[in-house]
Amino acid sequence: MANPLVAIVGRPNVGKSTLFNRLAGKRLSIVEDTPGVTRDRLYAKTDWNGRKFDIVDTGGIEPKADSEILVFMREQAMLAIEMADVIVLVTDFTTGVTASDEEVARMLNKAGKPIVLAVNKMDSIGPVHPDIYEFYSLGLGEPIALSAVHGHGTGDLLDACVALFAEPSGDDEDETDIIRVAIIGKPNAGKSSLVNKILGEERVIVSDKAGTTRDAVDTPFENEHGKYVFIDTAGLRRKSKIDTRIEKYSVLRAQIAIERADVCIILIDAQEGVTEQDTKVAGLAHEAGKASIITINKWDLIEKETNTMEQMRSEVMRDLSYMTYAPTLFISALTGKRVDKLFEMINFVSEQASMRITTGTLNSVLADATMRVQPPTDRGRRLKVFYMTQAGIKPPTFICFCNDSELFHFSYLRYLENQIRSVFGLKGTPIRMIVREREKEG
């Protein structure tokens, strides 16, 4: 089952991002310096007293002007209501209750989602200031005194969140053979059309699972190829024009879907080719270490000539050069052409991402690779790679033990990754390569 999701909402400058970073601690992943990979860190995994959960920060999405703050708060609240299991509304003790706080509190109350009210910027240690009682007027229960900067009150906040989580269902073992598939891509790439095509014409078992709004966009599905859960990221529909803030919302939705998925179908509009937003969404899947299939949709609308498909594939691989490991598939969600091929690919890349390689076999490849291309030297010192072992799957993660990590140039690490791929395949999945120095004796 997916981890519970806690959304942090509130007006600008109340300390949402500070609280997010405080709760995430050191668990925030290091973002790769790769073209196309997003630099936004709005999502993190964490735990409290042994209970794992995810947190999402809407603080990276801010209004352009003060006049838009109320609209911005409504959008935040809608996003949190739709996605989250628990919502943390952050307010500012120094300003007191504002009209924006009251408006969003009314929205959240009507939605019926579990809410924790945090009153931030209460930085002094000692008796709780009586002015905090003003925040009871929001009708969200007991306010929790908090200092995101100093960490005061975060334990109480986390206790309150965990107390509101649903009990684990205990059926995780029954879900080990289910592949969770996120269909991601920019608006109008055909994500919902693809889900409808799959469910409408190839359906065997589909259950309407009761629960949160977030569960409603997770569609269980079973056919002769296996059991799946499709996560549709169609996103909020707005009548107003798409602006950078709305684009960030769609990216955030994709990021959450990706984190909860085993396999990502990256949907690209054949008529437009790879756009900047495509590279951002694909970069999210790459950065998260997810098995991926690059799926070019609306292929029925393209005029075909000799080698049209291969030319398009080359252009896609050029623009998504950090994902050359991902297979490509050309489909039409409208007509259903080649949609049935997706299931074989989903199963294949999922198996590749779960592949385990014995240490002995891995080191045979390492010995052969280092003999073909000698490790680099620097100022008379040569890199020595002692051995390699696999540390995990999804994605396959390998640890290289060496004499000096500073000598392990990125290009040589990439060379070893390519050697591993040439022997074992690992098609459709990124590989993580970790360098560690072997402890010196004494």
N, C-alpha and C positions, 0 to 999 in steps of 0.2 A: 504494500500500500504506500501511497505517496505520504511524505512527511506533512504534518500540519503546517500551514502557512500563516505567518503573522505579518500584517501590513502596517507600516508606520505612516500615518497621515497627519496633516496639520498645515496651518498657513506658513508662509515663508518666515525664516529667521527665528523659529521657535526651538530649533536644535534637533530637527529630525535626523539629519545626516550624522551629527555628532553622536546621537543615541544609537543609530545604526552601526557606526564604527565601534562604539563601545560594546554593543551586544555581540558583534561579529568577532571582536578581538583579533587574534592573529590568524583566524581561519580564512580571511579574504585571500583568494588565490592571486598569484602574481600574473599579471596580464602580459602575454607574449608581445614582443616588439615585432609584429608581423603585419604587413599591409592588409587592411580590410578587417582586422580584429578590433572590435569595439573597445573603447577605453572606459566606458561607463561601468561602474561597479554598483549596481543597485540591488543586488541579490546575493545572499550568502547563506550557508548552512551553519548551524550552531547547535548547541545542546545545553540543557540545564537539568541538573540532578538526574542524569542518565536518560532524559527524554530528548530525542533528536527532533528538530524542527527547522523550518526555513524562515528567513526574514526578508522582507522586501522594503526598500526605501523609496518613497515617492519624492524625496527631497531633491533629487537630481532633475526634477521636472518643475520648473518655476515659471510663474506668469511673467509676461513682458512688462507689465506696468501695474501700478497699484489698482487701477480701475478694473483690472481683470482678476483680482484676487478671489472674489466670490465665485466667479466662473471656474477658476482654477481649483478651488476647494471642492466644488461640486464634482468636477471631473475626477479628482483624487478619490473622493468618497465613493463614487460609482465604481471606479476601478477596484478599490478595496472591497466593497460589498460583493462584487462579482467574483473575485478571486480568493479572498482570504477566509481562513477558518476563524481567526481572531483579529480584531482591529485595535491598534493602539492609537488613540487620538492624543497628540502632543499639544499642550497649550503652554503659554508663557506666564509665569508668576508675576514678572515685572510689569506686564501690561494689563493683567487682569483678564476677565472674560470680554471678548470682542463680539461684534455682530457676526463675523465670519465663523467664530467658534460656535455660536448659537445656531447658525444656519446648518452647519455640517452635523452638529449634534442631533438636530431634528431629523435629518436624512438618515443618519445611522440608527436612530431609535426606531424609525419606521421600518427599516430593513430587517430588524430582528436578529442581526448578527451579534455574537458576543463581542463586547467592547471593554477595553481597559482605558481609563482616563489617567493620563500622566500630566502632572503640572511641573514643567521643567524650570530650570534656572533658580532652584531653591538651594543655593550653594553653601549656605552656612549650616554648620553642624550644631544641633541643639534642639530645643523644643520646636515643634512645628508652628510656624507663624499662623496666627488666627485668620489672616486674609485668605488662606487656602480654602476656607469654608465657602467663599464666594463661588467656587467652581462646582459646588453641589447643585447650583441653579441650572446646570446643563442637563441634569436628569440622567446622568450616566453612572450613577453610583458613587462609591467612595473614591475621591481623587488620591492618586499616589504621588507623594512628594518626591521630586527627582532632581538630581544634578547630573546631566549627561556628561558634563566636562570632568567632574571629579569622581563620578561613579556612585555617588550616594543614591540609595533607593532602587538601584537596578535589580537587586535581588528580590525585593518586594514586587517589582514590576514583572519579573520573570515568573515568580511564584503565581501571580495572578493570571498570567497568560497560560501557563501549563495547566492550571486548575480548570481552565475553560476548554481544553482540548478534549475531543471525543476519545473514549477508551479505545486502545488498539483492538482491532477486530479479531486478531489471533488466527486469521486465515491466510497469512503470508505464504505458508508452505504450499497452499493451493495455487498460488499465483506465480510460482517459479517458472512455469512453462508459458507464461503470458508475456508477449513482447509489446512494450508500450511504444507507440509510434507518434511522434510529433510532426505535423505537417506545417512547415514554416515557409515564410516568404512575404514579399511586400503585398500591400493591398491590391486586390484585383488580379492576382496571379492565378487564381482558380482554386484556392484551398478548399473552400466550402463545396465547390462543384465536384472536386475530387472525392471528398468525403461522401457526398450524396451519391455519386456514381458507385462507389464501393458498397455502400449500405443498401442502395436501391436495387441493384441488379445481382449482387453476389452474396446477399445476406443469407446466413444459415441460422445463427442465433444472435439476437440483439436484445439486451435487457434495458429497460428504463430504470436506472438506478436512482433510488430516492436519496436525498441528502442535500449537500450544500449546492450553491449555484455553480461552484467550480466543478463539482461532480457531473453536472448536466452537460458539460462540453467534453467529457470523457465517455466515449462510446465503445462498450465492449462488443466484440465481433469475433465470430468463429467460422472458419470454412475448412476445406480439405487440406489447406496448407498449415493450419495451426490456429492458436488463440491469440487475439490481439486486443489492445485498447488504443483507439485512435483519439489523439488530442488535437482538436481543431483550434487554430489560433486566428480565427477570422477577425476578431477585434471589435472594438466599439464602433458603431456606425454614427457618423455625425453629418449633419446637413451643411455645416459651415466648412470652409475650405480647409484643406490639410495644411497644418503649419508644423514648425519644427517640434513643438511641444507634443502634438498629436502623434508625430512620427516616433517620438521617444516613448510614448505610451505603447505603441505597437511593438517597438523593439523590446520593451520591458515584458510585455505579454509573451513574446516569443522566447525571451530568456527563461522565464519561469516554466514554459512548456518544455523547453529543451532540457532543463535540469531534471525534470520528472520523467524524461523519455529514455528508452534504450536505443532507439533508432530515430534519426531525423530525415524526413523527406524534404529536401530544399527545393521548393517549387519556383521555377524561373519562367517568365513569360517569353515564349519564343519570338514574339514580335518585337519586344523591346531589348532582348539580350540581357546581359548582366549589368545591372545598374548599381549605383553606389549603395543603395539600401540593401540590395541583394548581397553585396560583399560584407556588409555589416551583419546581416542575419546569419549568413554562412559562417562568418568569423566567430559568432557566438557558439555555434555547434562545434566548430573546430577547437575553440578555447576550452569548452566544457568536456572535450574528449569523447564526443559521441560518435558512434557509427553513423554514417551519412550516405544518402543516395541523392545525387544531383539530378533532378527530374525536370526536363524541359517540357512545359505544357503548351497547349494550343498549337501543336505541330501540324494540325490539320489546316491551319490558316496560312501556312508558309508555302510559297511556290517552290516546287522542287526542281532542281537541276542535278547534273552529275556531281556527286560528292557533297551535296548540300548538307547532309547530316554530319559528315566528318568535318566539314569546314566549321559548322556551328559548334561541334564538340571541341575543336581546337581553340576557338575563340573563348568558350566558357572556361576551359582549362587555363588559358592565358590570364583571364581576369580573376580566376580563383586559384592562382598558382600555388597557394599554400595547402590546397586540398586535392592535389593530383592523385591521391590514393582513392578518392571517392569514385565509384562507377557512375556512369551517366545513362539515363533512360529517356527516350523521347515518347511522349504520350499525348493523348487528347482526352481530357476529363469530360469534354462535351460528348464525344462520340464513343468513348470507352476504349479507344484503340491503345493496345499495349498496357492498359491498366492492370490486367491480370498478371503481367510480368512482375509487378511490384512486389507481390508476396514472396516469390522465389528470391528476389534481391534482398528483401527485408530479412528473411531467414538467413540468407548467406552472410550478410554483413554483421548480423547479430552473432552468428557463430564465430566469425573472424575476430570480433571484438572480445569474445570470451575464450579465445584460444590460449592454452597453457603450453609452454615449452620447457622441457626438463633442462636443468642446469648443465648437464653433460652435453646435451645436443647443442645448447646455446654456445657453450664454450668451444665446441668444435668449429662452429661458424666464426667465432671471434678469432681463433687461432689462424684459420684460413685467411680471414680479412686482414689481420695485422701482418701476415706474411706477404700478401699481395701489395699492400700499401703500408709502408712503415709509419708508425706514429710520429707526430711532429716533434721537432726539437726547438729549443729556445736558449740562446747563449750557452750552448754546450750541454744543456740538460735535455734528455729525451723522455718523452711521455712513455710510461709503462702501464699498460692495461692488464691488470693481474687476472681478473675474471669478471664474469657477468652473470647476473641472476634475474629471474623474473619476479617482480614484487607484487604484481596485481593484474587484474583484467578490467575491461570496460573503462578506459582503454588499456591494451597491453602496456605494462610499465616495466622497464628494465633498469637495473642499477648496475653501473660500471664502476668497479673498484680500481683505483689507479694510485700512482705514487705522488702525483701533484696535479690537483684539479685546474690550476692556472695554466698548465700546459695543454689541457684538453680543449683545443680550439673547436668552435662551433662547427666548422666545416668537416672536421674528422668525426664528430658525433653524428652529423648527418650522413657521412659515408657509412658508418656502422649501421645506422638505421636502414639505409638502402640495402646493405648486405643482408640484414635480417629479413627485409621484405622480399628480396630476390629468392630466398630459400623457403620462407614459410608463407609467403603471400600477404596475409593481413590486409587484404583488399577491403576498402570501405571503412577502415578505422584509423584514427590517428594513433601514433605511438608516442609514449612518454619515455624519454631517456634521462636518467638521473645520474649525475657524477658524484662519487664519494671517494675521499682519500682513505686508503687502508691505514688503520692505526699503526703507528710505528712501534716496534717492540721496545719495551722499557719506557 
